[in-house]
Amino acid sequence: MKGSLTQSMSWLHTWCGLLIGWMLFAIFLTGTLAVFDKEINWWMQPELTDQAQPAAEAANAAQRWLAERHADETNWNISLPTARVPDLAVSVGERRRGGEGVTHLDPLTGETIEPRKTIGGNFFFHFHYTLHLPRTLGVWVVGFAAMAMLVALLSGIIIHKKIFKEFFTFRPAKGQRSWLDAHNASAVLLLPFHLMITYTGLAIFFVLYMPAAVDALYDGDAQAFFNEAQPAWAAQQALRGEGRGGERVSAPTAALLPLGDFVSRAEDHYGAGMIGSLAVLNPGRSDAKVLARPVLGNRIELNKGDGIIFNGANGELLQAPEPSRTSQLTQRVIAGLHFAQFGGYPMRWLYFICGLISCAMIGTGLVLYAVKQRKQAKANPQFLRVVESLNVAVIAGLSLACVALLWGNRLLPAELAGRQDWELRLFFGIWALGWLHAWLRKPLFAWREQLSAAALMAFTLPVLDLWTTHASLDAMRLSLLGSVALIGLLLGWTVWKIPTVVAARKARSARLDHPVAGASS
């Protein structure tokens, strides 16, 4: 019975890992990059520089600019510079950062800045949970892949009974055994992380995946559910909805207090440097309201929707955030664990490294299947060719496309019309060419050539950055360029080791074919 169960789980683990593995690799790689999505945004818009301006002073600069040009508007939106986003952005009406109508300002002088249009690191974040499909469809597809990931993890635990011994076992230059050892070690090392990140990713969209309770209790009105579950968020949305349509309210005029004062008072509640944005309703009127919202996830409880509301004319505190209820706190902590917005940069680097190891686990599993199939006499050569070409295209080709996107950001003219669309075309075009190249070339050559191209482009990205931009190299840009160059060295080392692994595999096969000669040698 035990053998039968192990064999069943082995079959389930193999096919779940193979059929969903290519999708999971793309999800994990882009999710790993999305850990630093704000920093990638920053790098991809070199016109934005870190002025180290306190948020309160930046808010006052934005207020002066808006008062001079949009005094008659009923809604002001201000995105404040933070530790991860040095940008001061303003808009009026219902427009937000990154959309049309958003104006970028110098936090020191208040002068207008025109950064280049780019898909930025936000592309990796959205690709991570939608695969660039229509949002609802993409969330469902990624959710299906996450469920398959859980099945693969649980079946893998059942298969590997000596799980702790396998963690300390690695036999280099042993062909299939080396791939198996690398797969097992990376899986065991981060098993708690894999289970956590997969489960929390599913839990974020629990209303979409399991709508029965909302349908039964709220007649299918998900918005009513969220309004009751998050009353503070609902109240703030109602506040932002007041005065829409551009019509002025009839309240008497009154001077708007300096917005920097509201930022300072909000920082007393959330902490210094933790205020990410302001929304002002009816500026210049006696019923003006100022909503100060913290940066997303400054603690493990993901505080999306929280905020503190003041009267803009007299400074009176109108609404302070209330402690989360138990059920709400649980869901927010689960979401916070997945988004990794807490713990600062040490936690981000931990998630980033864990993400890379997870990619290695998935990649070695895919390669291991191809190596095993290649040794079987009954293996279907056409199916094996598809598997091997997809392995190269997804693992090496996607890595190359990600680096090519960074190169394209620097090489495409800053004033190019539809620049964001051209960056998308470049990314998916390189990825498609990677699959075509993998199909036309033998697997070994395809691996070496695509990984070599990715390694070279990653390692030389700092040279390209210095050649194409004149912005000062701040700590963030140096860190990003150094990290990409280090990944380039890692990819280069992988290319260098491929001939060694292949030679060891051939030598082992020769010893098996000629056991007497192998023993005498």
N, C-alpha and C positions, 0 to 999 in steps of 0.2 A: 504493500500500500504506500509505504514511504517512497519507494523508488518511483512508483507511478505518479505520486504527487510532485516529486522533484522533476520528473520528465515533463509533466504537464506545465509546470511553472517555467521550465526552461524554454519550452515551445512558446508560451505566452510572452515571456521576457524578450525572446529573440524577435518575434514578429512585431510586437508593440514598439520595441526599440528601433527596428528597421523602418517600418512604414511611417512612423511619426518622427524618427530620429532626425531626418533632414529638416523638418519643420521646427523641431525643438532646438536644433543648433542655431538656426536663424533667430528664434525667439530669445535664446539665452545670450547669443553674441550681441544683438542689438540692445537687450536689456542690460547687459554689462556695460556697454558704452553709455547707455542712458543714465547710469549712476552719476556721470559727470555731464549731463545734458546742458546745464546752465554754463559750465565752463567751455564746452564746445561751442555753444552759441556765442560766447564772448570772443573766442578765438576767431570764429568765422565772420565776425564784424570788427575788424581791426580799427575801424574809425572810432569805436568806443574805447575810451581809455579810463583807467582807474584813477580818479581824482582824490580818493580818500576823503570825500566830503561827508560830514555827519548828515544823517537823514533829516534832522530838523532844519538845518540850513538849506539842504536841497529842496525841502518842502516849501520854504519861504521863496526860493528862487522860482520854483514852479508857480507859486501863487502870483508873483509879480507878472510873470509871462502871461498867465491866463487872465488876470485882471485887465491887462492892457489890450488883449485881443479878443477875449470871449467873455466879457463881463455880463452879457445878456443871456448867456446859456444857463439852463437850469441844472445841468449835471457836469461836474468836473471829475475827471479820473486821473489820478497821479500814481505812477509806479515808481517807488523810491529805490535809490541805489542800496544794495546790500553787499554782504561779504562775497556772495557768489555772482551777483548781477550788478555791475557798476553803472548801469544805465538809468538815467532819469528820463522817464517817458510820460507824456501828458496826452490827454484826449478829452473830447467833450461828447455829450450824449451817451450812447451805449457802446461806443467803440472801445476796444481793449488793446493792450500791448500786442504788437505783432500784426495787427490788422491794418486796413486802410484807414487813414485819418489820424494815425498815431504820430506824434511829433516827438523827436528825441532832443533833449537839451543837455548842454554842458552843465554839470552840477555846480561848478564854480561861478561861471559867468552868466548862465542862463541863455546863452546863444544857441541857435538851432544847429543840430548836427544831422547829417544825412548819411547814415550807415548803408552799406550795400545790402540789397535784398538777398536773403539766403534761407534755405530750409532749416539750417542750423542743427543743433543737437536735438531739437524737438522732433526731428524726423525719426531718429533712432527710438525715442520714447514712444511715439505713436505707432511705428512699425512693430515694436515689441509686443503690443497687445492687439493689433489689428492686422498685421502683415500687409499693410497698405491696401486692404480691402475696404469696402464700405463699412462704417464703424460697427453696426450691429452684427453683420455677417462676420466681420473679422474677430469680434469678441467671442462669438460662438465657435469659430474655427480654433482660435487659440485656447478656449476653454476645453474643447474636445482633446486637443493635444496635451493640455495639462492633466486631464483625467487619465490619458494614456501614460503620461509620465508617472503618475502615482501608481498605476498598475505595474509599470516596469520596475519601479523602486521596490514595491512590496514583493513582487515575484522574485526580484534579485536577492532580497533578504532571505527568502525561503531557499533559493538555489545554493547560496554560499553559506554553508553551515559553519565553515571555519573562517568566519568573516574577519575576526581580529588577527588571525595568523596571516591572512591574505594582505592585510594592511602593511605588514612588514616584509612582504615578499615582492622582490622585483629582480628579474633576470634579464639584464640588458643584452642586446644583440642576439636574441634567441628567436627572432621571427614571431610566430604566432604567440608563443609564450610571453614575449615582451609586451605585445599589444594587450594580451589578457591581463597581465600583471598591472600595466598602467591603468587599464579600465577599472580593475577591481580596487586598486589603491586609491584612485581619485574618487571612486564612488563611496568607499568606506570612510575616507578622510572627511568628506563633507556630507555624509548621510543626513545628519540633523538639518543642515542648511538646505539640502535638496528637498526634504520633506516640508520644511517650513516655507520655503519660497514658492513651492508648487501649490500647497494648500492655501496660503494667504492670497496668492494670485487668483484662485478660484473664489475665495470668500469676498473679494472686493466687489464682484458683480453678482452677489447672491440673489438680488432681486430679479435680475435678468435670467439667471439660471434656474431659480426655484421661485417662480411667481405665484404659486398656488395660494400661499398665505395672504399676500397682498390682494390677489383677485377675490379671495373669499371675504376678507375683512374690510376692504376699501373699494369693492366693486371694480377692481382693476385700475383704480386711480393711484398710480405710483406717486404722483406729486403730493396727494393728500397724505400718503404714508410718510414721505420725507418731511412735510410740514409739521406733522405731529411728532415725529421722531426727533426733529431738530428745530424746536420752536425759535431759538435765537437766529438760526439761519433764515427761517421763514420771515421773521420780523425784519431782518436786514434786506431781504429781497423785496419786501413790500416797501421799505424805505427807498431803495434804489428805483422802484417803479413809480414813485410819486413824481409828478411833474413831467412825465414823459410826453412827448409830442411837441415839445418846444414852447408851450404856453406858459407865460409868467403867472405865478400865483399873486394874489392880491395883498399879501402881507406887506407891512411898511418896510422901507429900506432901513438897513442897519449895517454897520461896518463888520466885515468878517475878521475875526481875530486872527493873528498870525498862525498859520498852519503848523509852523514849527513847534508852537506851544502844545498843540494836540499830540504831535508825535512824541514829545518829551513825556507827557502825561501817560500816553499809551505804553511807552517804554517802561514806565514805573510798574506797570502791570505785567507786561510780557518779558521784559528784559532789554538791556541796551542792545541796539542794532537789530532788533527782532521785528520791527515794523516794516512791512513790505509794500503797502499801498494805502492810499487815501481815496475816499469818494466823498465829494461835497455836493449836497443837494441845496438848491436855491441860494447860491452865494450872493452876498450883498443884501439879504433880506433878514428880517427878525426871526424867522422860523428856519434859518439855515441849519443844516445838520452835517456833521462830519463823522464819517465812518472810518476808523483806523483798523486795518486788518494786519495780523502778523504774517511773517513769512510762513510758507507752507511747511508744517511739520517741524517746528522748532523743538518738539519733544516727541517721545515715542508714540503718544496719542496724536494721531493725525488730526490737526485742528482745522481742517478745511471748513469754511463757513463761519468760523468764529470771528469776533470783532467787537470793538467797543465804540459806542456812539455818544457824541457830544453835541450840545447846542453850539452852532458856529458863531452866534452873536454874543452870548454871555458866558460860554465855556461850561455850562452846566452838564454834568454827567447824566445822560438819558438812559443808557442801557449798558450794563457790564455783562460779560459772558458768565453763564452759570456753569457749575460743575456738571460734567456729563453723567447721565444716568448709567446704571450698571450695564444694561444691554448695549447702549450707545458707546460706552467706554470700551467694551469688549471688541465691538466691530472696529472702532477707531484704532485700537492698539494692533489688531490684526492687520489693518491697512498700513499702519505706520511701520510694522515690521517688514512689509514688502517694499515700501517706497524708500526706506532707509534715509529718511529726512532728519533723523535724530543723531546725536553723537558727534556731529561735526565731521571734519575730514578724516580722522582716524576710522570712524565707522564706514565712511564712503570707500576708503581704500580697502578695508576688510571685505566689503561686499564686492568690490571690483575684482580683487584677487580670487575670492570664492567663485565669482562668475566665470573667470578665465579657467579655473580648474574644472568647473562644471562643463564648459565647452570642450575641454580636453577629454572629460569622461564620455560625453556624447560622441565626439569625433573618433576616439579610439574604439568605441563600441561599433561604430559604422565600418571602420577599417577592419576590425577583427572579423566581422561577418564576411567581408569580401575575401580576406585571407583564407578563412575556413572553406568557403565555397570554391576557391581556386584549387584547393587540394583534393576536392571530391571529384571522382571520375564521372559521376552522374549529374554534375552541375550543368545547368542550362547556360551555354556560353552567351546567348543573347541577353538573358536576364542578368548574368554577371556583368556584362558590359554596361548595361543600364545602371546597375548599382555602383560600379566603379566610377562611371562618368558623373553620376550625381554626387558621389562622395567628394570628388575633386571640385565640382562646380559649387557645391554648398559650403564646403569647409574652406578650401583655398580661394575659390572664386568670389565668395561673399566677403572674405577678408580683404581681397584685392579691391573689390568695389567700395568698401568702406574707406580704405586709404585713398582711392582714386577720387572719392567725393571731397576729401580734404584738399587734394591737389586741385580739383576743379574749382573749389572756392577761391583759390588764389590766382588761377590762370584765366578764368572767365572775366571779361571786362566788368568793372564795378557798375558801369552805367548800362549794361546790356538789358534790353527790354525782356521781360519774362524770365529774369535770371533764375528764379527759384525753379521754374519748370525745366530750365536747361540743366540745373544741378540734378534734378530727378532723372532726366533722360540720361545723363552721364552715369549715374549710379546703376540704373537698371540696364543700360546698354553694356557697361563693362561686365556686369553679372551675366547677362545673356551671352556675351562673347566668351566668358569663362566656361559656360556649359558647352558651347559649340567647340571650343578648343579641347575640352576634356573628352568630347565624343570623337573627335578626329585623331587625337594623339593617343599613343599607348599610355596606360595609367601612370607608369613610373615617370615618363617624360612630362606628362601633364602636371603631375604633382610638383616636380622640380621646377618647371618653368613658371607656373603660377605662383608658387610660394616664393621663388626668387624675385619675381616682379613685385610682389607685395612687400618683401623684405627690403628691396632696394628703395622703393618709394617711401616706405615708412622711415627708413634710416636717413634718407636725404630730405625729408620734409623740413627740418630746421633750416637747411640751406635755401630751399624754395621760399620759406617764410621771410628770411632775411633779404632775399633778392627782390621780392615783390611788394613788401610793405616797408613803410618808414616809421611805423609806430614804435614807441619804446617797448622793450621787452620787460613786462612786469613779471612778478613771481608766478602768477597763474599761467601765463603763456610759456614761460620757461619750463614749468612743471609739465604742461601738456606736451610740448615738443620733446622734452626729455623722455617722457613715458612712451610716446610713439616711437622714438628712436630706439628705445630699449626693446620694445616689442619687435621692431625690425631686426635687431640683433638676435632675438629669440627665434624668429622665423628663419633667419639666415643659418643659425645653428641647426635647425631642423633640416634644412636643405642639405647641409654638410653631412648630417648623420644618415641621410637616406641611402647613399651608396654602401655605407658600412653595414646597415641592417640588411640590405639586399644581398651583399656578399656573404654575410653570416648565414642567411637563409639558404643560399645556394650551396655553401659548404656543408651545412647540415643535411640537405637533401642528397648530396654526393656521398656522405658517410652512410646514410640509410640505404642508398642504392648499392654501395660496395662496403659492406660491414667488415670484411676481412682487411681491406686496405685501410679503412678508418681506424681499426684497432691497432694495426701495425704502426700507423703514423703517430 
